[in-house]
């Protein structure tokens, strides 16, 4: 039987989550993003949010509330 080892590159919790995200307006986003930029979007209870994957790549987790419900957005 072969045994596999797990090697950690970063220490646990090395990359901090975003716990109080700040959003820009649609108009600001249209000036800062291009059509090929990827986002993770959520819509719930009439509220809509988008999270840039470029931004998520640096932080990996955003803890947020959408439509009155807590969510964890990961990438």
N, C-alpha and C positions, 0 to 999 in steps of 0.2 A: 504494500500500500504506500502510495506517495503522499508525503506531508507537504502542504503549502504553508508558507510563512507570509504574514502580513507585515509590510514595512510601512511605517508612518513617515510621511514626508514633512507634514506640518503638525505641530502640537495640537491637541484637542482644543477646540474653541479659539484657534489662532485667528480665524477670519470672523470678525464680529458681525452680528446681524444688524440690520437697520430696523430700529424699533419705533421710530417716529419719522416715516417717510414724508418728504416734501414734494409736491407735484407742481408741474408747470401747466399753463393753459394750453388748449389745443392750438391756439395761434403761435405760442412760443415753440411748441413741439414741431409745428410745420416749418419753422425757421431753423430748427436745430437737427431735425431728422430728415433722412432721404427715404424714398420709397423702398429701398432694399433693406433698411434697418429693421431688425426683428424686435418685437415686443411680445410680452405675455400680457394678455388682456383678460379682465374679469368684469362681468356684469352680474349684479345681484340686487334684487329689490329696488330697481330703478337707478342704481348707482353704477358708474362705469369708470374703470381705471386701467391704465396701461403701464407696464414696467419694462423699461429698456433692458434687453438681454445683455447689452454691453455693460450696463451698470450692474446688473445682477451677476455677471461673471466676476466682478471684483468683490462682491459681498456675499453672494450665494443665497442669502435668506433675507426676506423682508417680512416682518411681522406687521400686519395692518388690520384695519377694520373696513369692511365694505358692506353696505346695506345693513349695517348694524350687527354684522357677524364677524368675529375674529378669523383671520386667515393667515397662513404662512405661505408665502410665494417663494418657490425655490427654482434654481436653474442649475 
